[in-house]
Structure formats: structure tokens, C-alpha cells
């Protein structure tokens, strides 16, 4: 034997010497000449216990001779495309990775080989490589060496050699892999069950005795895939009745094992120092039990996944910061057709320390499905959809800013035709719905808007739909206990989710603004509802000490929503920003917040003693539900360290939290105010347009440079890889198209920004001080006019006075009267009565009511009959009066094709023709209902 052969033999012997004795005996027995190919097959496919017993007798007799007479070598990996295993029986020696092969040549063959080697050397024509190949071709192979397959062991298998009770895992693993790689599990099912039982027993010992080792190397996940997941996948591909039966049996055996293992684990480590490792491993076992329950329900074609959901929820409670249980709960929610819960759980799985990235793709698919379903059903049924769906035929050429006497600004659009009518119709539509019919609509629209903010698509109609959502949600909250606390908590968590999704990235700057407004709108709605409950329960005549748990329950329903959002605002003070336009805010949440602070201070003054004695370790319901929620901090609440108090105790704790936020709000509330001067000027508008144009030009230049560089880079890659010329050409064209699309998108966005300034050629700043109502205002809303006269100056055209004087005289009675005429007479009497009251009001009021002619001059009320006016219709006379008065209380300046008007007069009318004529003459026009609502909103904002 040559020196090289000796070295190889010694190395192989050392390798075999490091193996366990059982494996050494098995190798020796398999290499014996007394076993045929059929016997070897029986050894591998027999029961593990029988295999060891059968080989024990032969191992002792042949161990000494086999180790010395059979050279053993490890074959290398085959080169090229040569097959790993050839079962034809005539293939040459092929190297199989990870396979030990024993040369089973007899002593006679060895002597013959020596003789041939000597003869060859004597002839002087020997070639070492050819000689070695010839020897290998003549050497018979062991049956096991031709068909035996193994796989690479995990790294942590080496550490099992030092554990006496865990060494058997390696041997059982090898035997099981033979069955799997040969697809013999179904045929030798008893053998598999025996191997599975022994591996279960070994894994149980390893888990209970070496817990940190199992947790560190994720041994439980390894055994889950080895003994269940891969086997179930194999049986699923067989498509036979026997395979279906074995699949159900496999699930039942696995459920029994994991349930017992979990109970043993919790019983042993119930008060252990390695609590974190116990929680992690126990959570994995519960997830396995949940998966098994889900697989069983799917296999039996059941629709009840309550058991699986129970296991997932218990797993989530053990380690709230892990995203795996939430992802599994989302799958259960999809099975149960609960899309809102699925969106929530996918969101929770993404906002954890170990986020499940596949949840993002699932979330995108879910949002797309929600979008298609909503657009196909709900949007076509809504009255407001008629306004949203129509394309704008003309651009807005007029912009108004209304300023309350106290300085509160309100931005008004003039293209509001039919807006109030459709809004009232929408409110009536939802008020008439039952709670069971309204809830799905609220949830559907809410998820539709969250999907828009998450995907950053189709934001044009978001604020109109947000107003619709507030109408729906406001109608829903009128019903007692209509929306559960859990659902409201999930909504505020989703609001925080879209804020976190759009928070830091520069390209998401606009989406962050829209997300902030979206969350603030719902925050303001909850504040409004909470303030209404506070006002009804905590008035001056009510003793706060008499607040029952039922009263606190009503308040806690809204305060838990408020508390969670306040907690996020406290952490993200740097993200606070003001609303840019009134169109982006349907409710002033900060004004509602100030009102809430006043109520909270009143409660604190009355319950100061009780608040001091309230326990400090109260665990709020919202903190428990959102335990482990990353945006609210990394603090994890343990149930054993806190106690769940009564509704009153939780109410007091929330009051304390709100007062803590009040300090932070007072320090940073300036960030929520829009920095505006007393009035805007045309110079400011021109400066803003110039900045937008400069940004647009710079961005366009950068994109042009990018487009010119991209072809050069693509040409370099084309020259470097000639073989893939077609692919490279397509890549180059793709990059060019993407660059052009990006340039076009930026151009459109910049143009829209410029057109917002360019299209508005008329700017009207309205500071209401004088109100000019028409005749219908006195007939329909005299009481409102009387209230407005206490704060504003009411200017009454003489035409209105004459009309009221004529109406106050009533109508002539005919001798013959029908029923319809009787109804008309009754109506005329009512109009006549209100006209008389209006004239009495005009005569009784001196300072706040003035009378004006069509020339704009004011006269005494007693002299109006002496004034003669030109022949015209009454509407034209009222309009002429408004135009003449407006010249005295307005200022106008024009420059660069734009007109800026400041006025203090508002024409109050609901007559369509009169409104159109007034708008054509650049007058500020409003209906009485709209003006009253605007004044109310301004008063609430200023308080």
C-alpha cells in the first residue's frame, strides 16, 4: 500500500473512531460479506429497536476484522452534471456528498490486485491514475453504499454528543431521513411512527433539561418541521385515501404530544429564574397547538376555528412583542371573513420587534380587495358620491377667507353647490339605518381610507370621504354600547399605524400630513362625544361623588381612545403640525381638547382626595389590549404586577393621565397653529408662486440630467455583457421609461401646486360686521336675526321693508273658497303674522338696525315711505342696495391680473338667482344656516 493510501486509511479510521459505538458497530455490520443486498434493505426499513437487535450479534463477531480489512473512504461531490445516484446497477463509482462508502473487496481480490500491481511495475508501463480507476472499477460495492442517502446535520448536533440521553437523536434522525428521501413514509408507516415516538421522547427530555439550549438554537422549530410539517406536506402530495387517514392521525398524535409537553414545561418552570426562555418556548408550543387545530379544522372542512384562536391569543399574552401570533390570528380572521380584524392583526405583526415581513404583502392584497368591494357597492349608493364622482369642469377662480371678529380664520370655497343639501341627505340616510346595517358601512369606509393612507394612492377625495366617515361614526355612536371598546381601540391603533408608516421617510412627507389630519379628525370626534357626556353628568347641580360605575363606563368608552392617542402625541411631539386648509379639517380637535381639559380640571377639584388614594398599580384595559405595541413604547405590562381596577378606578387613572398630557400640550401647542399675519397680500402670493416655480425648474433640470446619465450606464453594461444584449436593452428601456414617468409625476405635482395660486384670480377677505338679509330671512328665521343683531349690525334694504309691509296686510277673501284656498289662506295668515313681528322688531331696535336705499345711503325708519326708487324688480333693488353699501365698507386693489378685496358686508339670502347675481358682483354671500354654523364654529374655536 502506498504512503498516500495509508494516510487516507488512517484519517478514515480516526473519523470512524470518533463516532458513537453503535454507529461503529452498524458500519462494521453493514460491511460484512455475510449480508446481501436484500438483507441490507430489511435492516434499513425495519423498526429501530429491531434493527439494533439484529445488528448487535453480527457486530461483535465482525468488528475486529472489518475495521482492519475494509478500507473506508469519504467520496467527494460529483463534478459537472453527473447524477448523484444511479440506480441502474451499471454505473461507475460516483461520489455522493455526505456518504460513507466501505470497500467490500475480498482477500482474494486484494491478493489479485497486488499481483497485478507487481506485474505492471515489472513491465514498466504503469500509470497511477489509470491504475486507481481500474482498481475502483473492479472493486465490488456494498449494497448500502449504492443507495444510502444522508443529509447534513445541524450545527448543534455536535453538542448532543455530550448529552447521554440526547445522542440517540442523531441516529434516529438519520433513519428518518432515509425514509423521507426514499418516499417510504407511507409504505413503512409503522416504522415512521416508531421513529416519531422515540424522537418525541428525546425532544421532550431535551426541552425539559436543556431549556436554554433549545431556546437558543430553536430546536423546537427543527422538530416541528421534521416530525410534522414536512411529513404533512409529503402526505398531502400523495392524494390517496390512506394518506388522508394518516394525515389526520398525524395531527392527533402531534396535538397530544404538544399539549402534554406544554403542560410539563409550565409545571416544571412555573417559578423559574429563566422566565424569558420559558415564555419564548411556551409561546412557540402554543403556536404549534394553534396551527395543529387549524390544520385539523381545514382537514375536516370545519368553519369553527375558536380552539386555534384560543391558543394564538394565549401565545400573544406570553410574549406580546412577538409578531408570529398576530400573523396567525390574521389568518384565522380571513377564514372567518373578518377583514377589519385581519387588517388589525397584520398591522400588529408588522409593528413588533421581530416583524413578519410577509404580513405587508398580505396587507396590500387585503387593502386592494377592500378598495374594489367598496367602490363597487357603497360609493354608488351614497348621495355624496354624485358630487365626488363628477369631474371638475372649471377651475376655481375665487377664494374667500372669512375672519371672525375675534381673529379666527376660516377658509371658504365658493364651489359648494348642493354640498349642504347632500350632507343633510347623507345624515338623514344614516340616522334612519339600524345599528346592524350601519356598522358594516362604518368599518368598510374606515378600512377604505386606511388603505388609501397606507398605499398613498387616490388622495383627491380623501377629505370628502373623511367627512362622510364622521357622519357615519357619529350616527353609530348615538346607540348605547353600539361599538365595542375593543373595536374602538383597534381603530385608534390603526390610526397610529398609518402615522408610523408615513412618519420618517422624506418621500412620505405629504402622506404624513394627511395621516395626521385623519387621526386628528377621529380624535376630535371622540373628544366631542366625551365632552357631551361630561356636560350631561358633571354640571353644577351634580355631585361628582355620586358618579356610578355606569356613568364612568360611558366616559371610559371614549377616554380610552383619547388616552391612547395622547400617549402617541406625547412620544411624537416633533411631528405636530397645523392644518393647512379648512378643507382638511371637518372638526377642530384642539378646541375640543381645551374643553376636555376644563372638564377634567373640574373633576380633579371635586375628586382630589379620591384621586390621591387611588392605587398606582392600576392596569388600564387599553394598556392590556395594546401590550407590546411598539409605537406606544417598549414597556411590557405583566398581569401579575398590576391589578385591574373597577370602572371608577380606571376613570380616575385616565383623568390623571390626561392632566399629565395637558402640561405637554401647553408647552408645544404653538406647533399646531398656522403662522399667519393679520391679512395676506398679493406680494405674499407672488412670492409663493416664485418659490414653487424655482423648485419646479430645479427638479426638472435634475431629472433631465438623470435621463441623460441612464443611457450611458446602460451602454456600459451592454458592452460588458454581449451575450445578454436583448435583456440589457430591455433593462435600459425600462429605466428610461421609469425616469420619464417620474419626471412626469413631479411635473404634474409642481403644476398643481402652481395652479393653486395661478387659477385663483379673486381673493376676498371677509370680516363680517354688517349683515344684509333679504325678505325670506325675516319670514323664516326672525329669531335668528334678532340674535345676530346683538353682535352684528343688520342693514335692511327699503325694498325688504316695503315687502314686509305689504305681506303684513294679509290677502283678500273671496266668496267661494275651496279646500286648497283655505290652506293658502292659513299660510298667508302665518306669513302676515311674521311680517308684522318683523316690522315691530325693526321699529323697536335703534342702534343695531339700519335702513339703506339703493344708493347706499341710510335713512330713518319712519321716512322710508317718502323715498322714491327707480322701477326694478325687488331682487334687483336688494342687490343694488348691497352693492352700494359694500362700496362704503370694502376696499379693493388689483395687480398682475389678480384682485384682492376686503369687505365687512355679507348678503344673507337663500334665493338662487340673487346669490348668483351677488357673486357676479364680488359680494360675500351666505345662507343664514351656513352663517350661523360658521359663527358657532368660530366661537367654539376661540374659547
DOMIRO-642040 format. One record per residue (C-alpha): y, z, x. Coordinates in steps of 0.25 Angstrom, whole numbers, padded with zeros to 4 digits, always signed. Example, Ala and Ser with C-alpha at 12.3 -4.5 7.8 and 13.67 -1.06 7.14 Angstrom:
-0018+0031+0049
-0004+0029+0055
END
This chain:
+0000+0000+0000
+0014-0004+0005
+0025+0006+0008
+0033+0001-0004
+0021+0003-0013
+0019+0017-0008
+0033+0021-0011
+0033+0015-0025
+0020+0023-0028
+0025+0036-0022
+0038+0034-0031
+0030+0031-0043
+0021+0043-0040
+0033+0052-0039
+0039+0047-0053
+0025+0050-0060
+0025+0063-0053
+0038+0067-0060
+0033+0064-0074
+0026+0075-0083
+0011+0077-0080
+0008+0072-0094
+0015+0059-0091
+0008+0058-0077
-0006+0060-0084
-0002+0050-0094
+0001+0040-0083
-0011+0043-0076
-0020+0041-0088
-0013+0028-0092
-0016+0022-0078
-0031+0026-0079
-0041+0014-0078
-0049+0021-0089
-0039+0017-0100
-0038+0003-0107
-0026-0003-0113
-0031+0001-0127
-0032+0016-0123
-0018+0016-0118
-0013+0011-0131
-0020+0022-0138
-0014+0032-0129
+0000+0028-0132
-0002+0027-0147
-0010+0040-0149
-0004+0053-0153
+0004+0060-0141
-0006+0072-0141
-0018+0063-0141
-0012+0055-0130
-0010+0067-0121
-0024+0072-0124
-0031+0059-0122
-0024+0057-0108
-0026+0071-0103
-0041+0069-0100
-0039+0056-0092
-0026+0060-0085
-0033+0072-0078
-0044+0062-0073
-0036+0051-0068
-0023+0058-0064
-0027+0059-0049
-0032+0045-0047
-0022+0038-0056
-0010+0044-0049
-0015+0039-0035
-0022+0026-0038
-0012+0019-0048
+0002+0015-0042
+0013+0017-0053
+0026+0010-0053
+0038+0008-0062
+0041-0006-0066
+0055-0012-0065
+0063-0018-0077
+0059-0033-0079
+0069-0043-0074
+0075-0055-0082
+0070-0057-0096
+0055-0053-0093
+0049-0045-0105
+0048-0031-0103
+0034-0030-0109
+0024-0042-0110
+0012-0039-0120
+0005-0052-0118
-0004-0046-0107
-0002-0056-0097
+0012-0053-0092
+0015-0049-0077
+0019-0035-0073
+0033-0033-0080
+0042-0021-0076
+0045-0013-0088
+0056-0003-0088
+0053+0012-0088
+0037+0009-0088
+0028+0016-0078
+0017+0006-0075
+0004+0010-0068
-0004+0000-0059
-0018+0001-0064
-0026-0007-0053
-0040-0002-0050
-0044+0002-0036
-0052-0011-0034
-0039-0019-0038
-0032-0011-0027
-0042-0014-0017
-0042-0029-0020
-0027-0029-0019
-0028-0022-0005
-0038-0033-0001
-0029-0044-0006
-0017-0038+0001
-0024-0037+0014
-0029-0051+0013
-0015-0056+0010
-0009-0049+0022
-0020-0055+0031
-0017-0069+0026
-0002-0067+0029
+0003-0073+0016
+0007-0060+0009
+0019-0059+0000
+0023-0045-0004
+0030-0049-0017
+0019-0058-0022
+0008-0049-0018
+0014-0037-0026
+0016-0047-0038
+0001-0051-0037
-0003-0036-0036
+0004-0033-0049
-0002-0045-0056
-0016-0041-0052
-0013-0026-0055
-0018-0022-0070
-0008-0015-0078
-0011-0002-0086
-0011-0005-0101
+0000+0005-0103
+0009-0001-0092
+0009-0014-0100
+0014-0009-0114
+0020+0005-0112
+0035+0006-0114
+0045+0017-0112
+0060+0019-0113
+0070+0026-0104
+0070+0041-0107
+0083+0048-0110
+0090+0055-0098
+0088+0069-0104
+0073+0067-0104
+0073+0071-0089
+0077+0085-0093
+0066+0086-0103
+0056+0087-0091
+0061+0101-0088
+0059+0105-0102
+0044+0108-0104
+0044+0107-0120
+0052+0094-0119
+0044+0086-0109
+0035+0080-0120
+0047+0073-0126
+0047+0063-0115
+0032+0059-0117
+0034+0059-0132
+0046+0050-0131
+0038+0040-0122
+0027+0039-0132
+0036+0038-0144
+0044+0027-0137
+0031+0019-0135
+0029+0019-0150
+0043+0015-0153
+0043+0004-0143
+0030-0002-0147
+0034+0000-0162
+0021+0008-0164
+0028+0020-0172
+0024+0015-0186
+0010+0012-0181
+0008+0025-0174
+0016+0033-0183
+0007+0046-0181
+0010+0045-0166
+0025+0044-0169
+0025+0056-0178
+0017+0064-0167
+0027+0060-0157
+0039+0063-0166
+0034+0077-0169
+0032+0080-0155
+0046+0075-0151
+0052+0083-0163
+0045+0095-0158
+0050+0093-0143
+0064+0089-0148
+0065+0102-0157
+0061+0111-0145
+0071+0103-0136
+0082+0105-0147
+0080+0120-0149
+0078+0123-0134
+0088+0114-0127
+0099+0112-0137
+0110+0109-0127
+0101+0098-0120
+0098+0092-0134
+0113+0092-0138
+0118+0087-0124
+0108+0075-0124
+0108+0072-0139
+0093+0074-0139
+0093+0075-0154
+0098+0061-0155
+0088+0056-0146
+0076+0062-0154
+0083+0057-0167
+0083+0043-0163
+0069+0044-0156
+0061+0050-0167
+0069+0046-0180
+0080+0035-0179
+0072+0025-0170
+0059+0027-0178
+0066+0025-0191
+0073+0013-0186
+0059+0007-0182
+0052+0011-0195
+0064+0005-0203
+0062-0009-0196
+0047-0009-0200
+0049-0012-0215
+0036-0007-0219
+0031+0004-0229
+0025+0012-0219
+0038+0012-0211
+0046+0017-0223
+0036+0028-0225
+0036+0032-0210
+0052+0032-0211
+0052+0042-0222
+0042+0051-0215
+0050+0050-0202
+0063+0054-0209
+0056+0066-0216
+0050+0071-0203
+0063+0069-0196
+0070+0077-0207
+0060+0088-0206
+0062+0089-0191
+0077+0089-0190
+0078+0099-0201
+0069+0109-0194
+0076+0106-0181
+0089+0109-0187
+0085+0122-0193
+0078+0126-0180
+0091+0123-0172
+0100+0131-0181
+0090+0143-0181
+0090+0144-0166
+0104+0141-0163
+0111+0148-0175
+0119+0157-0165
+0119+0149-0152
+0129+0148-0141
+0127+0133-0140
+0133+0131-0154
+0139+0118-0151
+0126+0112-0147
+0119+0117-0159
+0129+0111-0168
+0128+0098-0162
+0113+0097-0162
+0112+0103-0176
+0123+0092-0181
+0114+0081-0175
+0102+0087-0182
+0109+0087-0195
+0114+0073-0194
+0099+0069-0191
+0095+0076-0204
+0106+0069-0212
+0102+0056-0206
+0088+0058-0210
+0092+0062-0224
+0100+0049-0225
+0089+0041-0220
+0079+0047-0230
+0088+0044-0241
+0090+0030-0237
+0075+0028-0235
+0072+0033-0249
+0084+0026-0255
+0091+0038-0260
+0106+0040-0262
+0107+0055-0260
+0112+0058-0246
+0116+0072-0249
+0106+0078-0239
+0111+0069-0228
+0125+0072-0231
+0122+0087-0231
+0116+0086-0216
+0128+0078-0212
+0138+0088-0217
+0131+0099-0210
+0131+0092-0197
+0146+0089-0199
+0149+0104-0201
+0141+0108-0188
+0150+0099-0179
+0162+0093-0187
+0167+0086-0175
+0155+0076-0174
+0157+0063-0181
+0142+0060-0184
+0140+0068-0197
+0153+0062-0203
+0148+0048-0200
+0134+0051-0207
+0142+0057-0219
+0150+0044-0220
+0137+0036-0221
+0132+0045-0232
+0145+0043-0239
+0143+0028-0238
+0129+0030-0244
+0136+0037-0256
+0147+0027-0257
+0158+0037-0254
+0167+0029-0245
+0178+0040-0245
+0168+0050-0239
+0163+0039-0229
+0177+0036-0224
+0180+0051-0222
+0167+0053-0214
+0169+0041-0206
+0183+0046-0203
+0177+0060-0199
+0167+0053-0190
+0178+0046-0182
+0187+0058-0181
+0177+0066-0173
+0175+0069-0158
+0163+0060-0158
+0168+0049-0168
+0157+0040-0173
+0163+0026-0170
+0154+0019-0180
+0162+0026-0191
+0174+0018-0188
+0167+0005-0191
+0161+0011-0204
+0174+0016-0208
+0180+0002-0206
+0169-0004-0215
+0171+0006-0225
+0187+0004-0226
+0184-0011-0227
+0175-0008-0239
+0185+0001-0246
+0196-0009-0244
+0188-0020-0250
+0184-0012-0262
+0198-0006-0265
+0205-0020-0264
+0194-0026-0274
+0195-0015-0284
+0207-0005-0284
+0218-0013-0279
+0217-0024-0290
+0217-0013-0301
+0230-0006-0297
+0243-0009-0303
+0250-0007-0289
+0241-0017-0283
+0249-0028-0291
+0261-0024-0282
+0253-0023-0269
+0245-0036-0270
+0257-0045-0273
+0263-0052-0261
+0278-0049-0258
+0285-0062-0262
+0298-0058-0256
+0302-0049-0244
+0310-0036-0247
+0325-0039-0245
+0331-0026-0249
+0328-0012-0244
+0334+0001-0250
+0335+0015-0244
+0338+0026-0255
+0344+0039-0249
+0344+0051-0257
+0357+0059-0257
+0351+0070-0248
+0347+0059-0238
+0333+0056-0241
+0329+0041-0239
+0321+0033-0248
+0317+0018-0245
+0316+0010-0257
+0311-0004-0259
+0316-0013-0270
+0304-0022-0272
+0298-0011-0281
+0296-0020-0294
+0285-0014-0302
+0282-0003-0292
+0285+0009-0301
+0278+0003-0313
+0265+0000-0305
+0266+0014-0299
+0267+0020-0313
+0255+0012-0318
+0247+0016-0306
+0250+0031-0308
+0246+0029-0323
+0233+0022-0319
+0228+0033-0311
+0233+0044-0320
+0224+0038-0331
+0212+0038-0322
+0201+0048-0322
+0198+0056-0309
+0185+0050-0307
+0191+0036-0307
+0203+0040-0299
+0196+0046-0287
+0189+0033-0282
+0202+0026-0283
+0210+0036-0274
+0199+0036-0264
+0198+0021-0264
+0212+0019-0261
+0213+0030-0251
+0202+0025-0243
+0208+0011-0244
+0221+0016-0238
+0214+0024-0227
+0206+0011-0223
+0220+0004-0222
+0225+0014-0213
+0212+0014-0204
+0211-0001-0203
+0226-0003-0202
+0225-0015-0212
+0233-0020-0224
+0244-0009-0224
+0254-0017-0232
+0250-0010-0245
+0246+0004-0240
+0258+0012-0245
+0257+0006-0259
+0242+0010-0259
+0246+0023-0254
+0256+0025-0266
+0244+0021-0275
+0235+0031-0268
+0245+0043-0270
+0246+0039-0285
+0230+0039-0286
+0229+0052-0278
+0240+0059-0285
+0233+0056-0298
+0220+0060-0293
+0225+0074-0288
+0230+0077-0302
+0216+0080-0306
+0211+0094-0303
+0201+0094-0291
+0200+0079-0292
+0199+0076-0278
+0191+0086-0270
+0197+0093-0258
+0187+0086-0249
+0191+0072-0253
+0206+0076-0250
+0202+0082-0237
+0195+0069-0233
+0207+0061-0237
+0217+0069-0228
+0206+0067-0217
+0206+0052-0219
+0222+0053-0218
+0221+0059-0205
+0210+0050-0201
+0219+0037-0203
+0230+0045-0195
+0221+0048-0184
+0216+0033-0184
+0230+0028-0182
+0236+0039-0174
+0237+0035-0160
+0236+0021-0158
+0248+0013-0156
+0244+0001-0164
+0241+0010-0176
+0256+0016-0176
+0259+0009-0189
+0246+0014-0195
+0248+0028-0191
+0261+0028-0199
+0254+0022-0211
+0243+0032-0210
+0253+0044-0208
+0260+0039-0221
+0247+0038-0228
+0243+0052-0225
+0256+0058-0228
+0256+0052-0242
+0243+0059-0246
+0248+0071-0239
+0261+0071-0247
+0253+0069-0260
+0244+0081-0257
+0257+0089-0253
+0263+0085-0267
+0251+0090-0274
+0251+0103-0267
+0266+0105-0270
+0263+0103-0285
+0252+0113-0285
+0261+0123-0277
+0272+0121-0286
+0264+0124-0298
+0257+0136-0292
+0268+0142-0283
+0280+0143-0292
+0290+0154-0292
+0282+0161-0304
+0269+0160-0298
+0263+0171-0289
+0256+0165-0277
+0247+0177-0276
+0241+0172-0289
+0236+0159-0283
+0222+0158-0286
+0211+0150-0279
+0212+0139-0289
+0227+0137-0286
+0224+0137-0271
+0213+0127-0273
+0223+0117-0279
+0232+0119-0268
+0221+0119-0257
+0217+0105-0262
+0230+0099-0257
+0233+0109-0246
+0220+0106-0238
+0224+0091-0238
+0238+0095-0233
+0233+0105-0223
+0224+0095-0216
+0235+0084-0215
+0245+0095-0210
+0235+0098-0199
+0235+0084-0195
+0250+0083-0195
+0251+0095-0186
+0242+0089-0176
+0249+0075-0176
+0264+0079-0177
+0267+0067-0167
+0262+0057-0178
+0272+0061-0188
+0281+0050-0193
+0291+0047-0204
+0289+0037-0215
+0296+0024-0212
+0298+0020-0227
+0297+0026-0241
+0287+0015-0244
+0277+0022-0234
+0278+0035-0241
+0275+0038-0256
+0277+0053-0255
+0285+0062-0246
+0274+0071-0240
+0284+0078-0231
+0293+0082-0243
+0280+0087-0250
+0277+0095-0237
+0290+0102-0238
+0287+0106-0252
+0274+0111-0248
+0280+0120-0237
+0289+0126-0247
+0277+0130-0256
+0269+0135-0244
+0280+0144-0240
+0281+0150-0254
+0266+0152-0254
+0267+0159-0240
+0278+0168-0244
+0270+0173-0256
+0257+0174-0249
+0261+0179-0236
+0253+0191-0236
+0241+0184-0241
+0242+0173-0230
+0243+0183-0219
+0230+0190-0224
+0223+0176-0226
+0211+0175-0216
+0214+0166-0204
+0200+0160-0203
+0200+0152-0216
+0193+0139-0215
+0200+0129-0224
+0192+0119-0231
+0199+0107-0225
+0196+0112-0211
+0182+0113-0214
+0181+0099-0220
+0188+0093-0209
+0182+0101-0198
+0181+0093-0185
+0191+0083-0190
+0197+0078-0176
+0212+0075-0181
+0214+0089-0186
+0210+0095-0173
+0197+0098-0166
+0195+0112-0171
+0181+0114-0178
+0180+0125-0189
+0168+0133-0189
+0164+0139-0202
+0159+0152-0196
+0172+0155-0190
+0180+0153-0203
+0179+0157-0217
+0182+0148-0230
+0193+0156-0238
+0196+0155-0253
+0205+0145-0258
+0217+0155-0257
+0214+0158-0243
+0213+0143-0239
+0226+0141-0247
+0233+0151-0239
+0228+0146-0226
+0233+0132-0229
+0246+0137-0232
+0247+0143-0218
+0243+0130-0212
+0254+0123-0220
+0264+0133-0215
+0260+0130-0201
+0262+0115-0203
+0275+0118-0209
+0280+0122-0195
+0275+0110-0188
+0281+0101-0199
+0295+0107-0198
+0295+0104-0183
+0291+0090-0184
+0296+0085-0198
+0307+0077-0191
+0296+0067-0187
+0293+0064-0201
+0308+0060-0204
+0313+0045-0203
+0324+0045-0193
+0335+0038-0202
+0350+0039-0201
+0358+0040-0214
+0358+0025-0216
+0353+0013-0210
+0362+0001-0205
+0360-0013-0202
+0361-0011-0187
+0348-0002-0188
+0341-0013-0196
+0345-0023-0185
+0341-0014-0174
+0327-0012-0180
+0325-0027-0182
+0329-0030-0168
+0318-0020-0163
+0308-0026-0172
+0311-0040-0167
+0311-0035-0152
+0297-0029-0154
+0292-0041-0161
+0297-0050-0149
+0291-0041-0138
+0278-0040-0145
+0277-0055-0147
+0280-0058-0133
+0269-0049-0128
+0259-0055-0138
+0263-0069-0132
+0260-0064-0118
+0247-0059-0123
+0243-0072-0129
+0246-0079-0116
+0238-0070-0108
+0226-0070-0116
+0222-0085-0114
+0223-0082-0098
+0214-0071-0099
+0204-0079-0108
+0205-0091-0098
+0201-0082-0086
+0189-0076-0094
+0186-0091-0098
+0186-0095-0083
+0177-0083-0079
+0166-0086-0089
+0164-0101-0091
+0150-0099-0098
+0157-0092-0109
+0168-0101-0111
+0167-0102-0126
+0166-0087-0128
+0178-0085-0119
+0186-0096-0127
+0184-0089-0140
+0188-0076-0134
+0201-0082-0129
+0204-0088-0142
+0201-0075-0149
+0210-0067-0140
+0221-0077-0143
+0219-0076-0158
+0219-0061-0157
+0232-0061-0149
+0239-0071-0159
+0234-0062-0171
+0240-0050-0164
+0253-0057-0161
+0254-0062-0176
+0251-0048-0181
+0262-0042-0172
+0272-0053-0177
+0269-0050-0191
+0271-0035-0190
+0284-0037-0182
+0289-0047-0192
+0286-0038-0203
+0294-0027-0196
+0306-0036-0194
+0305-0042-0209
+0306-0028-0214
+0320-0028-0208
+0324-0042-0210
+0320-0044-0224
+0328-0032-0230
+0342-0038-0230
+0347-0028-0240
+0347-0013-0237
+0352-0003-0247
+0354+0011-0245
+0355+0019-0258
+0361+0033-0258
+0360+0036-0273
+0373+0042-0278
+0377+0034-0291
+0367+0030-0302
+0370+0019-0311
+0360+0020-0323
+0358+0009-0334
+0357+0012-0349
+0342+0014-0349
+0343+0025-0339
+0351+0033-0349
+0342+0030-0361
+0329+0032-0354
+0332+0043-0343
+0344+0051-0347
+0339+0064-0342
+0337+0058-0328
+0351+0052-0328
+0356+0066-0331
+0348+0072-0319
+0353+0061-0310
+0367+0063-0314
+0367+0077-0308
+0365+0071-0294
+0370+0057-0295
+0382+0050-0301
+0378+0042-0313
+0386+0029-0315
+0385+0024-0329
+0390+0009-0332
+0398+0008-0344
+0388-0002-0349
+0378+0009-0350
+0387+0018-0357
+0390+0007-0368
+0375+0004-0369
+0372+0019-0371
+0384+0020-0381
+0378+0008-0389
+0364+0014-0389
+0369+0028-0394
+0374+0022-0407
+0359+0018-0411
+0355+0006-0420
+0358+0001-0434
+0348+0004-0445
+0342-0008-0453
+0338-0006-0468
+0324-0011-0465
+0316-0005-0453
+0302-0008-0448
+0294+0002-0440
+0298-0005-0427
+0312-0004-0431
+0310+0011-0433
+0304+0013-0419
+0316+0005-0414
+0326+0014-0421
+0319+0026-0416
+0320+0021-0402
+0335+0017-0404
+0338+0031-0409
+0332+0037-0396
+0340+0027-0387
+0352+0031-0395
+0350+0045-0393
+0348+0044-0378
+0360+0035-0377
+0369+0046-0384
+0363+0056-0374
+0367+0047-0362
+0381+0046-0367
+0382+0061-0369
+0377+0062-0354
+0388+0052-0349
+0399+0060-0357
+0395+0073-0352
+0393+0070-0337
+0406+0068-0330
+0404+0069-0315
+0390+0063-0312
+0392+0051-0322
+0402+0039-0321
+0404+0027-0329
+0406+0013-0322
+0411+0000-0326
+0406-0014-0322
+0418-0014-0312
+0412-0001-0305
+0424+0008-0310
+0421+0021-0316
+0427+0026-0329
+0427+0038-0339
+0416+0038-0349
+0426+0039-0361
+0433+0026-0357
+0421+0017-0355
+0423+0010-0369
+0437+0005-0364
+0431-0003-0353
+0428-0017-0356
+0418-0024-0347
+0414-0039-0346
+0404-0046-0354
+0390-0044-0347
+0376-0038-0350
+0374-0023-0349
+0365-0024-0337
+0376-0033-0330
+0386-0023-0333
+0378-0011-0328
+0375-0020-0315
+0389-0023-0313
+0393-0008-0314
+0382-0005-0304
+0387-0016-0294
+0402-0011-0296
+0399+0003-0294
+0390+0000-0282
+0401-0006-0275
+0408+0007-0275
+0396+0015-0270
+0390+0005-0260
+0392-0001-0246
+0387-0014-0241
+0386-0021-0227
+0379-0034-0223
+0376-0038-0209
+0366-0048-0203
+0361-0053-0217
+0358-0038-0221
+0365-0030-0232
+0366-0015-0231
+0370-0007-0244
+0373+0007-0246
+0374+0012-0261
+0375+0024-0269
+0373+0018-0283
+0359+0016-0289
+0357+0008-0302
+0347+0015-0311
+0340+0005-0320
+0326+0000-0325
+0331-0013-0330
+0325-0024-0322
+0336-0034-0323
+0346-0024-0320
+0339-0020-0308
+0337-0034-0303
+0352-0037-0304
+0355-0024-0297
+0346-0027-0285
+0352-0040-0284
+0366-0034-0282
+0360-0024-0272
+0361-0012-0280
+0352+0000-0279
+0343+0001-0292
+0333+0010-0296
+0326+0015-0309
+0328+0029-0314
+0314+0033-0312
+0314+0028-0298
+0327+0034-0294
+0323+0048-0300
+0310+0047-0292
+0317+0043-0279
+0327+0055-0281
+0315+0064-0283
+0308+0060-0271
+0321+0061-0263
+0323+0075-0268
+0309+0080-0264
+0311+0073-0250
+0324+0081-0248
+0318+0094-0252
END
